[in-house]
Amino acid sequence: MNPGLFRHRITLLKMVVTEDEIGQQIEDWQPVRTCWAAIKTVSGREYFAAASVQAERTYRFIIRYTPGIDETMRIDYQGRQFDIQSVLNDDERKKTLTIIATERVAADG
C-alpha cells in the first residue's frame, strides 16, 4: 500500500435523527470520521429523471480499514456528496476498505 496515494481528505457522514422543541423529528447528516483516501473514477452516465437530465458518476474511494462503515452513510469530499453503494474489506485483511459511491449532479444543457 503506497501512502502517497491517500492524498484526498474525505469525511464520512451518518444520518442522525433528533427532535426539535416541539417533538418533530429532524434528519441531519453528521460527521463520523475524517480520513485520507485514494479516489478513482469508475464510471459516469446520464439518465432522465423527473423531466430533467441527471448525471450519475461512480467513484471508488480507498481508505485505511475502519470498522463500522456501511451503505447507510455518505461521503463528503470538497463539499460534494457521495452515496455509499458498497463497502469492501480488501482481501479480507482489514488493511484497507474500498468504498463504491455515486455522486448525482444535474447535467448542463
OpenMM code with the backbone's topology and positions (N, CA, C; nanometers):
from openmm import Vec3, app, unit

residues = "MET ASN PRO GLY LEU PHE ARG HIS ARG ILE THR LEU LEU LYS MET VAL VAL THR GLU ASP GLU ILE GLY GLN GLN ILE GLU ASP TRP GLN PRO VAL ARG THR CYS TRP ALA ALA ILE LYS THR VAL SER GLY ARG GLU TYR PHE ALA ALA ALA SER VAL GLN ALA GLU ARG THR TYR ARG PHE ILE ILE ARG TYR THR PRO GLY ILE ASP GLU THR MET ARG ILE ASP TYR GLN GLY ARG GLN PHE ASP ILE GLN SER VAL LEU ASN ASP ASP GLU ARG LYS LYS THR LEU THR ILE ILE ALA THR GLU ARG VAL ALA ALA ASP GLY".split()
positions = [
    Vec3(0.0854, -0.1173, 0.0000),
    Vec3(0.0000, 0.0000, 0.0000),
    Vec3(0.0899, 0.1235, 0.0000),
    Vec3(0.0755, 0.2052, -0.1020),
    Vec3(0.1539, 0.3269, -0.1164),
    Vec3(0.0821, 0.4416, -0.0459),
    Vec3(0.1382, 0.4938, 0.0658),
    Vec3(0.0693, 0.6006, 0.1389),
    Vec3(0.0534, 0.7288, 0.0579),
    Vec3(0.1348, 0.7475, -0.0461),
    Vec3(0.1232, 0.8660, -0.1300),
    Vec3(-0.0060, 0.8713, -0.2099),
    Vec3(-0.0718, 0.7565, -0.2272),
    Vec3(-0.1992, 0.7530, -0.2994),
    Vec3(-0.3134, 0.8105, -0.2166),
    Vec3(-0.2984, 0.8114, -0.0847),
    Vec3(-0.4033, 0.8586, 0.0061),
    Vec3(-0.3860, 1.0092, 0.0271),
    Vec3(-0.4217, 1.0880, -0.0742),
    Vec3(-0.3956, 1.2319, -0.0688),
    Vec3(-0.5217, 1.3181, -0.0683),
    Vec3(-0.6379, 1.2555, -0.0645),
    Vec3(-0.7639, 1.3301, -0.0644),
    Vec3(-0.8287, 1.3181, 0.0734),
    Vec3(-0.8664, 1.4317, 0.1319),
    Vec3(-0.9292, 1.4331, 0.2643),
    Vec3(-1.0800, 1.4193, 0.2471),
    Vec3(-1.1381, 1.3141, 0.3050),
    Vec3(-1.2827, 1.2923, 0.2965),
    Vec3(-1.3416, 1.2862, 0.4370),
    Vec3(-1.4717, 1.3108, 0.4456),
    Vec3(-1.5437, 1.2984, 0.5719),
    Vec3(-1.6588, 1.2009, 0.5518),
    Vec3(-1.6672, 1.1025, 0.6397),
    Vec3(-1.7773, 1.0064, 0.6378),
    Vec3(-1.8917, 1.0640, 0.7203),
    Vec3(-2.0131, 1.0608, 0.6651),
    Vec3(-2.1314, 1.1180, 0.7294),
    Vec3(-2.2338, 1.0095, 0.7580),
    Vec3(-2.3052, 1.0263, 0.8690),
    Vec3(-2.4114, 0.9323, 0.9061),
    Vec3(-2.5382, 1.0115, 0.9356),
    Vec3(-2.6531, 0.9571, 0.8927),
    Vec3(-2.7816, 1.0215, 0.9196),
    Vec3(-2.8150, 1.0080, 1.0678),
    Vec3(-2.8452, 1.1223, 1.1294),
    Vec3(-2.8833, 1.1249, 1.2703),
    Vec3(-3.0218, 1.1883, 1.2791),
    Vec3(-3.1109, 1.1256, 1.3543),
    Vec3(-3.2461, 1.1783, 1.3729),
    Vec3(-3.2565, 1.2332, 1.5145),
    Vec3(-3.2946, 1.3614, 1.5244),
    Vec3(-3.3147, 1.4253, 1.6544),
    Vec3(-3.4540, 1.4865, 1.6578),
    Vec3(-3.4935, 1.5331, 1.7730),
    Vec3(-3.6229, 1.6004, 1.7867),
    Vec3(-3.6009, 1.7465, 1.8213),
    Vec3(-3.6861, 1.8333, 1.7624),
    Vec3(-3.6793, 1.9749, 1.7968),
    Vec3(-3.7642, 2.0021, 1.9208),
    Vec3(-3.7796, 2.1303, 1.9543),
    Vec3(-3.8509, 2.1696, 2.0765),
    Vec3(-3.9958, 2.1222, 2.0811),
    Vec3(-4.0583, 2.1079, 1.9633),
    Vec3(-4.1991, 2.0673, 1.9614),
    Vec3(-4.2175, 1.9190, 1.9292),
    Vec3(-4.1080, 1.8435, 1.9307),
    Vec3(-4.1167, 1.6992, 1.9138),
    Vec3(-4.1119, 1.6478, 1.7715),
    Vec3(-4.0888, 1.7356, 1.6741),
    Vec3(-4.0790, 1.6905, 1.5355),
    Vec3(-3.9407, 1.6310, 1.5108),
    Vec3(-3.9383, 1.5237, 1.4329),
    Vec3(-3.8107, 1.4606, 1.4021),
    Vec3(-3.7374, 1.5379, 1.2931),
    Vec3(-3.6085, 1.5568, 1.3151),
    Vec3(-3.5235, 1.6274, 1.2200),
    Vec3(-3.4107, 1.5334, 1.1791),
    Vec3(-3.3970, 1.5117, 1.0479),
    Vec3(-3.2889, 1.4278, 0.9962),
    Vec3(-3.1742, 1.5176, 0.9526),
    Vec3(-3.0522, 1.4791, 0.9895),
    Vec3(-2.9352, 1.5593, 0.9556),
    Vec3(-2.8146, 1.4680, 0.9386),
    Vec3(-2.7288, 1.4991, 0.8431),
    Vec3(-2.6060, 1.4229, 0.8216),
    Vec3(-2.4978, 1.4787, 0.9125),
    Vec3(-2.4431, 1.3935, 0.9978),
    Vec3(-2.3405, 1.4334, 1.0940),
    Vec3(-2.2085, 1.3645, 1.0608),
    Vec3(-2.0957, 1.4363, 1.0767),
    Vec3(-1.9657, 1.3740, 1.0515),
    Vec3(-1.9352, 1.2642, 1.1524),
    Vec3(-1.8815, 1.1537, 1.1025),
    Vec3(-1.8438, 1.0407, 1.1868),
    Vec3(-1.6921, 1.0314, 1.1962),
    Vec3(-1.6262, 1.0507, 1.0821),
    Vec3(-1.4808, 1.0379, 1.0775),
    Vec3(-1.4276, 1.1119, 0.9552),
    Vec3(-1.3114, 1.1729, 0.9703),
    Vec3(-1.2403, 1.2345, 0.8590),
    Vec3(-1.1116, 1.1558, 0.8382),
    Vec3(-1.0821, 1.1228, 0.7127),
    Vec3(-0.9639, 1.0407, 0.6858),
    Vec3(-0.9087, 1.0712, 0.5465),
    Vec3(-0.7916, 1.0161, 0.5183),
    Vec3(-0.7281, 1.0292, 0.3876),
    Vec3(-0.7732, 0.9152, 0.2976),
    Vec3(-0.7899, 0.9450, 0.1678),
    Vec3(-0.8387, 0.8442, 0.0735),
    Vec3(-0.7712, 0.8582, -0.0622),
    Vec3(-0.7670, 0.7482, -0.1345),
    Vec3(-0.7352, 0.7488, -0.2773),
    Vec3(-0.8693, 0.7475, -0.3495),
    Vec3(-0.8827, 0.8270, -0.4554),
    Vec3(-1.0099, 0.8368, -0.5271),
    Vec3(-0.9871, 0.8068, -0.6746),
    Vec3(-1.0720, 0.7210, -0.7305),
    Vec3(-1.0673, 0.6871, -0.8728),
    Vec3(-1.2080, 0.6941, -0.9308),
    Vec3(-1.2201, 0.7486, -1.0521),
    Vec3(-1.3478, 0.7491, -1.1221),
    Vec3(-1.3707, 0.6107, -1.1811),
    Vec3(-1.4882, 0.5548, -1.1555),
    Vec3(-1.5211, 0.4225, -1.2077),
    Vec3(-1.6037, 0.4358, -1.3348),
    Vec3(-1.7096, 0.5172, -1.3310),
    Vec3(-1.7934, 0.5339, -1.4497),
    Vec3(-1.8775, 0.6591, -1.4366),
    Vec3(-1.9384, 0.6957, -1.5468),
    Vec3(-2.0321, 0.8072, -1.5477),
    Vec3(-2.1422, 0.7773, -1.6479),
    Vec3(-2.2637, 0.8239, -1.6191),
    Vec3(-2.3734, 0.8031, -1.7133),
    Vec3(-2.4745, 0.9141, -1.6935),
    Vec3(-2.5582, 0.9324, -1.7945),
    Vec3(-2.6664, 1.0293, -1.7858),
    Vec3(-2.7985, 0.9553, -1.7983),
    Vec3(-2.8994, 1.0061, -1.7288),
    Vec3(-3.0319, 0.9455, -1.7379),
    Vec3(-3.1364, 1.0548, -1.7184),
    Vec3(-3.2614, 1.0244, -1.7574),
    Vec3(-3.3705, 1.1195, -1.7434),
    Vec3(-3.4501, 1.0851, -1.6182),
    Vec3(-3.4705, 1.1845, -1.5337),
    Vec3(-3.5494, 1.1659, -1.4118),
    Vec3(-3.6231, 1.2958, -1.3843),
    Vec3(-3.7521, 1.2839, -1.3567),
    Vec3(-3.8365, 1.3994, -1.3244),
    Vec3(-3.8226, 1.5093, -1.4298),
    Vec3(-3.8239, 1.4700, -1.5558),
    Vec3(-3.8213, 1.5616, -1.6698),
    Vec3(-3.6940, 1.6452, -1.6784),
    Vec3(-3.5863, 1.6015, -1.6158),
    Vec3(-3.4595, 1.6716, -1.6309),
    Vec3(-3.3476, 1.5689, -1.6455),
    Vec3(-3.2449, 1.6084, -1.7150),
    Vec3(-3.1313, 1.5187, -1.7344),
    Vec3(-3.0477, 1.5192, -1.6070),
    Vec3(-3.0148, 1.4008, -1.5602),
    Vec3(-2.9313, 1.3862, -1.4410),
    Vec3(-2.8033, 1.3133, -1.4815),
    Vec3(-2.6957, 1.3467, -1.4155),
    Vec3(-2.5703, 1.2756, -1.4382),
    Vec3(-2.5378, 1.1977, -1.3116),
    Vec3(-2.4908, 1.0774, -1.3295),
    Vec3(-2.4516, 0.9951, -1.2156),
    Vec3(-2.3082, 0.9509, -1.2380),
    Vec3(-2.2248, 0.9768, -1.1405),
    Vec3(-2.0845, 0.9384, -1.1502),
    Vec3(-2.0526, 0.8425, -1.0374),
    Vec3(-1.9837, 0.7368, -1.0713),
    Vec3(-1.9459, 0.6371, -0.9719),
    Vec3(-1.7965, 0.6487, -0.9445),
    Vec3(-1.7623, 0.6509, -0.8170),
    Vec3(-1.6231, 0.6640, -0.7745),
    Vec3(-1.5857, 0.5496, -0.6822),
    Vec3(-1.4557, 0.5232, -0.6784),
    Vec3(-1.4005, 0.4248, -0.5859),
    Vec3(-1.3104, 0.5005, -0.4884),
    Vec3(-1.3437, 0.4925, -0.3608),
    Vec3(-1.2638, 0.5531, -0.2544),
    Vec3(-1.1923, 0.4405, -0.1811),
    Vec3(-1.0633, 0.4526, -0.1629),
    Vec3(-0.9882, 0.3533, -0.0864),
    Vec3(-0.9335, 0.4227, 0.0376),
    Vec3(-0.9668, 0.3678, 0.1544),
    Vec3(-0.9220, 0.4245, 0.2814),
    Vec3(-0.8598, 0.3136, 0.3660),
    Vec3(-0.7906, 0.3537, 0.4710),
    Vec3(-0.7404, 0.2544, 0.5654),
    Vec3(-0.8601, 0.1885, 0.6337),
    Vec3(-0.8444, 0.0639, 0.6726),
    Vec3(-0.9541, -0.0116, 0.7323),
    Vec3(-1.0115, 0.0621, 0.8528),
    Vec3(-1.1421, 0.0773, 0.8518),
    Vec3(-1.2157, 0.1403, 0.9608),
    Vec3(-1.3442, 0.0614, 0.9811),
    Vec3(-1.3636, -0.0010, 1.0975),
    Vec3(-1.4885, -0.0750, 1.1198),
    Vec3(-1.6074, 0.0202, 1.1336),
    Vec3(-1.7264, -0.0294, 1.1011),
    Vec3(-1.8487, 0.0474, 1.1224),
    Vec3(-1.8975, 0.1275, 1.0037),
    Vec3(-1.8264, 0.1270, 0.8931),
    Vec3(-1.8705, 0.2000, 0.7743),
    Vec3(-1.9658, 0.1103, 0.6961),
    Vec3(-2.0821, 0.1672, 0.6557),
    Vec3(-2.1792, 0.0861, 0.5824),
    Vec3(-2.2516, 0.1683, 0.4768),
    Vec3(-2.3440, 0.1031, 0.4071),
    Vec3(-2.4141, 0.1634, 0.2937),
    Vec3(-2.5164, 0.2695, 0.3326),
    Vec3(-2.5429, 0.2874, 0.4601),
    Vec3(-2.6361, 0.3927, 0.5019),
    Vec3(-2.5658, 0.5275, 0.5145),
    Vec3(-2.4355, 0.5295, 0.4960),
    Vec3(-2.3569, 0.6506, 0.5162),
    Vec3(-2.3304, 0.7223, 0.3841),
    Vec3(-2.2743, 0.8420, 0.3953),
    Vec3(-2.2352, 0.9236, 0.2810),
    Vec3(-2.0907, 0.9667, 0.2978),
    Vec3(-2.0348, 1.0139, 0.1865),
    Vec3(-1.9011, 1.0729, 0.1886),
    Vec3(-1.9137, 1.2179, 0.1455),
    Vec3(-1.8459, 1.3065, 0.2180),
    Vec3(-1.8342, 1.4462, 0.1776),
    Vec3(-1.6898, 1.4674, 0.1331),
    Vec3(-1.6733, 1.5149, 0.0093),
    Vec3(-1.5404, 1.5453, -0.0428),
    Vec3(-1.5473, 1.6813, -0.1095),
    Vec3(-1.4800, 1.7788, -0.0522),
    Vec3(-1.4763, 1.9157, -0.1035),
    Vec3(-1.6162, 1.9715, -0.1294),
    Vec3(-1.7088, 1.9443, -0.0371),
    Vec3(-1.8448, 1.9954, -0.0483),
    Vec3(-1.9361, 1.9137, -0.1388),
    Vec3(-1.8840, 1.8101, -0.2008),
    Vec3(-1.9638, 1.7218, -0.2861),
    Vec3(-2.0087, 1.6021, -0.2035),
    Vec3(-2.1312, 1.5552, -0.2290),
    Vec3(-2.1893, 1.4437, -0.1539),
    Vec3(-2.1934, 1.3177, -0.2398),
    Vec3(-2.1523, 1.2061, -0.1797),
    Vec3(-2.1492, 1.0772, -0.2476),
    Vec3(-2.2265, 0.9759, -0.1644),
    Vec3(-2.3217, 0.9055, -0.2261),
    Vec3(-2.3973, 0.7998, -0.1586),
    Vec3(-2.3185, 0.6700, -0.1666),
    Vec3(-2.2928, 0.6084, -0.0518),
    Vec3(-2.2171, 0.4835, -0.0493),
    Vec3(-2.3051, 0.3692, -0.0997),
    Vec3(-2.2552, 0.2960, -0.1991),
    Vec3(-2.3259, 0.1816, -0.2566),
    Vec3(-2.2774, 0.0496, -0.1987),
    Vec3(-2.1460, 0.0387, -0.1748),
    Vec3(-2.0912, -0.0836, -0.1157),
    Vec3(-1.9595, -0.0539, -0.0454),
    Vec3(-1.9298, -0.1362, 0.0548),
    Vec3(-1.8062, -0.1247, 0.1327),
    Vec3(-1.7403, -0.2621, 0.1322),
    Vec3(-1.6187, -0.2686, 0.0817),
    Vec3(-1.5486, -0.3961, 0.0680),
    Vec3(-1.4201, -0.3961, 0.1498),
    Vec3(-1.4026, -0.4984, 0.2329),
    Vec3(-1.2796, -0.5192, 0.3083),
    Vec3(-1.1819, -0.5878, 0.2124),
    Vec3(-1.0862, -0.5117, 0.1600),
    Vec3(-0.9963, -0.5630, 0.0569),
    Vec3(-0.9232, -0.6887, 0.1021),
    Vec3(-0.9419, -0.7951, 0.0264),
    Vec3(-0.8788, -0.9252, 0.0516),
    Vec3(-0.9063, -0.9786, 0.1920),
    Vec3(-1.0097, -0.9272, 0.2583),
    Vec3(-1.0461, -0.9694, 0.3949),
    Vec3(-0.9276, -0.9617, 0.4912),
    Vec3(-0.8399, -0.8609, 0.4693),
    Vec3(-0.7195, -0.8496, 0.5512),
    Vec3(-0.7275, -0.7391, 0.6563),
    Vec3(-0.8342, -0.6601, 0.6552),
    Vec3(-0.8511, -0.5492, 0.7489),
    Vec3(-0.7353, -0.4493, 0.7421),
    Vec3(-0.6900, -0.4243, 0.6189),
    Vec3(-0.5855, -0.3241, 0.5947),
    Vec3(-0.6455, -0.2003, 0.5281),
    Vec3(-0.7273, -0.2241, 0.4236),
    Vec3(-0.7919, -0.1143, 0.3517),
    Vec3(-0.9364, -0.1512, 0.3203),
    Vec3(-1.0168, -0.0469, 0.2983),
    Vec3(-1.1553, -0.0627, 0.2535),
    Vec3(-1.1682, 0.0032, 0.1174),
    Vec3(-1.2408, -0.0608, 0.0280),
    Vec3(-1.2789, 0.0017, -0.0975),
    Vec3(-1.4263, 0.0353, -0.0871),
    Vec3(-1.4566, 0.1640, -0.1051),
    Vec3(-1.5943, 0.2128, -0.0961),
    Vec3(-1.6374, 0.2566, -0.2355),
    Vec3(-1.7444, 0.1973, -0.2856),
    Vec3(-1.8022, 0.2384, -0.4135),
    Vec3(-1.9161, 0.3348, -0.3806),
    Vec3(-1.9103, 0.4545, -0.4407),
    Vec3(-2.0099, 0.5573, -0.4098),
    Vec3(-2.0476, 0.6335, -0.5363),
    Vec3(-2.1706, 0.6852, -0.5391),
    Vec3(-2.2182, 0.7608, -0.6549),
    Vec3(-2.2463, 0.9050, -0.6164),
    Vec3(-2.2178, 0.9917, -0.7117),
    Vec3(-2.2488, 1.1341, -0.6985),
    Vec3(-2.3500, 1.1674, -0.8066),
    Vec3(-2.4592, 1.2319, -0.7684),
    Vec3(-2.5598, 1.2724, -0.8663),
    Vec3(-2.5552, 1.4235, -0.8805),
    Vec3(-2.5451, 1.4667, -1.0054),
    Vec3(-2.5414, 1.6099, -1.0334),
    Vec3(-2.6310, 1.6381, -1.1527),
    Vec3(-2.6865, 1.7586, -1.1597),
    Vec3(-2.7668, 1.7976, -1.2754),
    Vec3(-2.6726, 1.8232, -1.3919),
    Vec3(-2.7023, 1.7654, -1.5071),
    Vec3(-2.6190, 1.7840, -1.6260),
    Vec3(-2.6567, 1.9145, -1.6943),
    Vec3(-2.5586, 1.9836, -1.7506),
    Vec3(-2.5841, 2.1079, -1.8241),
    Vec3(-2.6425, 2.0756, -1.9607),
    Vec3(-2.7282, 2.1657, -2.0060),
    Vec3(-2.7745, 2.1511, -2.1426),
    Vec3(-2.9128, 2.1083, -2.1524),
] * unit.nanometer
topology = app.Topology()
chain = topology.addChain("A")
for resn in residues:
    res = topology.addResidue(resn, chain)
    for name in ("N", "CA", "C"):
        topology.addAtom(name, app.Element.getBySymbol(name[0]), res)
